[in-house]
């Protein structure tokens, strides 16, 4: 839907799935009926009182033999798209392909692009939620990194993989290891721009901290978040009806555009975007609000705008505002 809605404005789009394919052409079900039924029976027996945040932990503890039989698209349907057992039983796999929660969109051509998983080797065991980053180069701008890092998805740490022993000690540790992989890979890039849902952030006057050690890791490597420094409003907010529905009560700033301290760009403005309620549905566009950072080249007046689109999709424009094309001032 995103691709079809924006491809005329942003013809250069990167994802790890074929966005031009007809998703209705493949009618293969996302879930094997027998495996899904077996997991559903086990879940009803042992996990019927669990909440969304504790369900996966209960399944791992009580239904592991059934859980590890599930294919990737079925896991995405159940635990990322949160459609439930009944609806996932009839869903086509093409609607639940693993996209890593990433898409990079640009008016300008994207060169040397690649999608790189941030998933360690699990010896064939089910890895659970996959993470990755997109890397691409834009002439006149430089290297862009779009990513979506691990978040605490349950009250107790689960995987990867879905079977013991887990590879990490906690969600914070898993995200830290993802950052280590990412920064090792981009170490030789000159002043890259990092964008996306990082699932970490500092305490500010308007937001509480979230995995602050990992936010500190990024800033210690010479990066800063202009939005945090200039405004610091929450991007994952208790006032968002989609967040409130889960019972979450904290405000956090966890979506960022990171620049290096040696960046050739200077910050013109930052703002929170996509924080309005859709009139047709009565709900926000996402449980995350977006961040817009407008930059000006230090040696001339070309402006670009970088927008982490919720949830963690990226739009690269060369307009000064979201509505007007304005390159020279």
Secondary structure, 3 states (H helix, E strand, C coil): CHHHHHCCCCCEEECCCCCCCCCCCCCCECCCHHHHHHHHHHHHHHCCCCCHHHHHHHHHHHCHHHHCCCCHHHHHHHHHCCCHHHHHCCCEHHHCCCCCCCEEEECCCCEEEEEEECCCCCCCCCCCCCCEEEEEEECCCEEEEEEECCCCCCCCCCCCCCCCCCCCCCHHHHHHHHHHHHHHHCCCCCCCEEEEECCCECCCCCCECECHHHHHHHHHCCEEEHHHHHCCCCCECCCCHHHHCCCCCCCECCEEEEEECCCCEEEEEEEEECCCECCCCCCECCCCCEEEEEEEECCCCCEEEEEEECCCEEEEECCCCCCCCCCCC
